[in-house]
């Protein structure tokens, strides 16, 4: 029988063996094993397409390191951060380790799938999941929760090039909610006398994913900034949304922060006013605007939490990019000139 010591990246096993060893189910993509303090996640990008799960796979590294993306539970209708999805979101608080497997071929044609153990993961503490538009099992467009996994400290994941997200077959545009990166808080279930292990992101300067607290704060500040600006626009009677672009031949999606329908204006928010952050926003806006409908008349602007330096302001003027920044009593630079 499998033991925790057998969970070495690269192990190939069967769901039944994992279920027998750790006391979890063997049919769902997310299988909590409460007594064993584990949550097992099974990813099968090929089969997932049948259910509208087209986002799974090894994503591009970002500024915080490697990522694996995994579409949450729920075959029909919008996915929500409840049920099995909640078991992932609360794993750290509940003291449960997350273990990722990827389908590794059928044992026999039409039979069960072998499972290759990728390694222990942590749910990204900055952005645990993003919301993406995709089709459900019935072919209806819906919101899907795409979880963002990072390797746990000391883990060398057993992923291969074949585990990368597949490239899109065509370029598409979907209307989405604004890209706010502050997920709703998760309420933990009541405990029966047992102490709940605190997640490291609340007790140390670095999280289990080795993401510094200052970096987490910048991302949260960015999300709160977008939320505040949305409220500002809505109070003025403006409608907002964002876009999800898939580009033929490329994996993943492009998701701008915010689009103001009334002003036909696209915004990219940054949590810091530094030159490096503003330069990144300039590049992102240049890329995004190419895919926005009626982009000849589209206005673009950078959204910041405070005023940048005079020279950075001049840079934006020269690039014909608007600047909106938060003040004590609202947002300077809005409406756009």
Buried (B, 14 or more C-beta within 10 A) or exposed (E): EBEEEEBEBEBEBBBEBBBEBBBBBBEBBBBBBEEBBBBBBBBBBEBBBEBBBBBBBBBEEEEBEBBBBBBBBBEEEEBBBEEBBBBBBBBBBBBBBBBBBBBBEEEEEEEEBBBBBBBBBBBBBBBBBBBBBBBBBEEEEBBBBBBBBBBBEEBEBBBEEEBBBBEBEEEBBBEBBBBBBBBEEBEEEEEEEEEEEEBBBEEEEBBBBBBEBEBBEBBBBBBBBBBBBBEBBEEEEBEBBBBBBBBEEBBBBBBBBBBBEEBBBBBBBBBBBBEEBBBBBBEBBEBBBEBBEEEEEBBBBBBBBEBBEEEBBEBBEEBEBBBBBBEEEEBEBBBBE
